[in-house]
Amino acid sequence: MSDHFDPAAMIERFAQRASAVKGRSMPPIEGPDRQAFIERSQQDFMDYAMLADAKTDLTDGILTLTIDLRPNPS
């Protein structure tokens, strides 16, 4: 699999997914289902955005994703 796997393409797909979640329209739902949808969308965006920011290393068939979660120095 590693012969045909492109980590940069995978990262780009996560960036596209994050963008799609951000632009997702609200379906016609109300009450608790509406709040649950909003919370899931926020979690999806956070997950996809973090993976889109990952640095990749593919060595000997092992894919390593590095995500820096430290706050930016101000």
TORGUKE-602055 format. One line per field, with one value per residue: residue number from 1; x, y, z of N, C-alpha, C in turn. Coordinates in Angstrom, 1 decimal. Example, Ala and Ser with C-alpha at 12.3 -4.5 7.8 and 13.67 -1.06 7.14 Angstrom:
gutor	1_2
n.east	13.2_12.8
n.north	-5.7_-2.2
n.up	7.8_7.1
ca.east	12.3_13.7
ca.north	-4.5_-1.1
ca.up	7.8_7.1
c.east	13.2_12.9
c.north	-3.3_0.0
c.up	7.8_7.9
END
This chain:
gutor	1_2_3_4_5_6_7_8_9_10_11_12_13_14_15_16_17_18_19_20_21_22_23_24_25_26_27_28_29_30_31_32_33_34_35_36_37_38_39_40_41_42_43_44_45_46_47_48_49_50_51_52_53_54_55_56_57_58_59_60_61_62_63_64_65_66_67_68_69_70_71_72_73_74
n.east	0.8_2.0_3.5_1.8_0.5_-0.2_0.8_0.5_-1.6_-3.6_-3.7_-4.6_-7.2_-8.3_-8.3_-10.0_-12.4_-12.7_-13.2_-15.6_-17.3_-17.4_-18.8_-21.2_-24.7_-27.5_-29.6_-33.3_-34.0_-35.0_-34.9_-33.4_-32.1_-31.1_-29.2_-27.4_-26.6_-25.2_-23.1_-21.8_-21.0_-19.2_-17.2_-16.5_-15.4_-13.2_-11.7_-11.1_-9.7_-7.5_-6.2_-5.7_-3.7_-1.6_1.8_3.4_5.0_6.3_7.7_9.3_6.9_5.4_3.1_3.4_1.8_2.1_1.0_0.9_-0.1_0.4_-0.2_-0.1_2.7_2.3
n.north	-1.2_1.3_2.0_3.2_5.1_8.4_10.6_13.4_13.9_12.7_14.5_16.8_15.9_15.8_18.6_19.5_18.2_19.5_22.1_21.6_20.8_23.2_24.8_23.5_23.3_23.9_21.4_21.0_20.8_20.6_21.5_19.3_17.6_19.5_20.9_18.7_18.2_20.5_20.4_18.0_18.8_20.8_19.2_17.5_19.4_20.3_18.0_17.3_19.6_19.6_17.3_18.1_19.9_18.4_17.1_14.9_11.6_9.0_6.2_3.2_1.9_2.8_5.2_8.3_10.8_14.1_16.4_19.6_20.8_22.8_26.1_29.1_31.2_34.5
n.up	0.0_0.7_-1.5_-3.3_-1.8_-1.0_1.3_1.4_-0.3_1.2_3.4_2.1_1.4_4.0_4.6_2.7_3.6_6.1_5.2_3.8_5.9_7.4_5.6_5.6_5.3_7.5_8.3_8.3_11.3_14.7_18.2_20.6_18.6_16.8_18.3_18.8_16.2_15.6_17.5_16.6_14.1_14.8_16.1_14.0_12.3_13.8_14.1_11.4_10.6_12.3_11.5_8.9_9.3_10.0_10.0_8.0_7.9_6.2_6.7_6.0_5.6_7.7_8.8_10.2_11.9_12.8_15.0_16.1_19.0_20.6_22.0_19.9_20.2_21.5
ca.east	0.0_2.8_4.0_0.8_-0.1_0.4_0.3_0.1_-3.0_-4.5_-3.8_-5.4_-8.5_-8.8_-8.5_-11.3_-13.5_-12.9_-13.9_-17.0_-18.1_-17.5_-19.8_-22.4_-25.9_-28.2_-30.9_-34.4_-34.2_-35.2_-34.7_-32.1_-31.4_-30.4_-28.0_-26.6_-26.0_-24.2_-22.0_-21.1_-20.3_-18.0_-16.2_-16.0_-14.5_-11.9_-10.9_-10.5_-8.8_-6.2_-5.5_-5.2_-2.5_-0.6_3.0_3.4_6.3_6.0_9.0_9.2_5.5_4.7_2.7_3.3_1.2_2.5_0.1_1.4_-1.3_0.8_-0.7_0.9_3.2_1.8
ca.north	0.0_2.5_2.3_4.1_6.0_9.8_11.3_14.8_13.9_12.4_15.7_17.7_15.5_16.3_20.0_19.6_17.8_20.6_23.2_21.1_20.8_24.6_25.3_22.7_24.0_23.3_20.7_21.4_20.0_21.4_21.0_18.6_17.2_20.6_21.1_17.6_18.3_21.6_19.8_17.0_19.6_21.4_18.2_17.1_20.4_20.3_16.8_17.4_20.7_19.2_16.3_18.8_20.6_17.4_16.8_13.4_10.9_7.6_5.5_1.7_1.5_3.3_6.5_9.0_12.1_14.9_17.6_20.5_21.3_23.9_27.4_30.0_32.3_35.8
ca.up	0.0_0.8_-2.8_-4.0_-0.9_-1.0_2.5_1.1_-0.9_2.3_4.2_1.3_1.5_5.3_4.5_1.9_4.5_7.0_4.5_3.6_7.2_7.7_4.7_5.6_5.7_8.6_7.9_9.0_12.5_15.9_19.6_20.9_17.4_16.2_19.1_18.5_14.8_15.7_18.2_15.8_13.1_15.4_16.4_12.7_11.8_14.6_13.8_10.1_10.6_13.0_10.6_7.7_9.7_10.4_9.3_7.7_7.7_5.8_6.7_6.1_5.7_8.9_8.6_11.4_11.8_13.9_15.1_17.2_19.7_21.5_21.5_19.2_21.1_21.1
c.east	0.9_3.4_3.1_0.2_0.6_-0.1_-0.1_-1.3_-4.0_-4.8_-4.7_-6.9_-9.1_-9.1_-9.8_-12.5_-13.7_-13.6_-15.4_-17.9_-18.3_-18.7_-21.1_-23.6_-26.7_-29.5_-32.0_-34.7_-34.3_-34.9_-33.3_-31.4_-30.6_-29.1_-27.0_-25.9_-24.9_-23.0_-21.2_-20.4_-19.1_-16.9_-15.6_-15.0_-13.1_-11.1_-10.3_-9.5_-7.4_-5.5_-5.0_-3.9_-1.3_0.6_3.1_4.8_5.9_7.4_8.8_7.8_4.7_4.4_2.6_2.8_1.6_1.7_0.5_0.2_-0.9_0.2_0.3_1.4_2.7_2.8
c.north	1.3_2.9_3.3_5.1_7.4_10.5_12.7_14.9_13.6_13.7_16.7_17.2_15.9_17.8_20.3_19.3_18.9_21.7_22.8_21.2_22.3_25.2_24.5_23.5_23.2_22.7_21.2_20.6_21.0_20.7_20.3_18.0_18.3_20.9_20.0_17.7_19.4_21.1_18.9_17.8_20.3_20.4_17.7_18.1_20.4_19.1_16.9_18.5_20.3_18.2_17.1_19.6_19.7_17.4_15.3_12.9_9.5_7.0_4.0_1.3_2.0_4.8_7.2_10.4_12.9_16.2_18.4_21.1_22.5_25.2_28.2_31.0_33.7_36.9
c.up	0.0_-0.5_-3.6_-3.1_-0.9_0.3_2.3_0.5_0.2_3.1_3.4_1.4_2.9_5.3_3.7_2.8_5.5_6.4_4.2_4.8_7.6_6.9_4.7_6.0_6.8_8.1_8.7_10.2_13.7_17.2_19.8_19.7_16.8_17.0_18.9_17.2_14.9_16.4_17.4_14.7_13.6_15.6_15.0_12.2_12.5_14.2_12.4_10.0_11.2_12.1_9.3_8.0_10.1_9.5_9.1_7.5_7.4_5.7_6.9_6.3_6.9_8.7_10.0_11.1_13.0_13.9_16.3_17.8_20.7_21.0_20.8_20.2_20.6_21.5
END
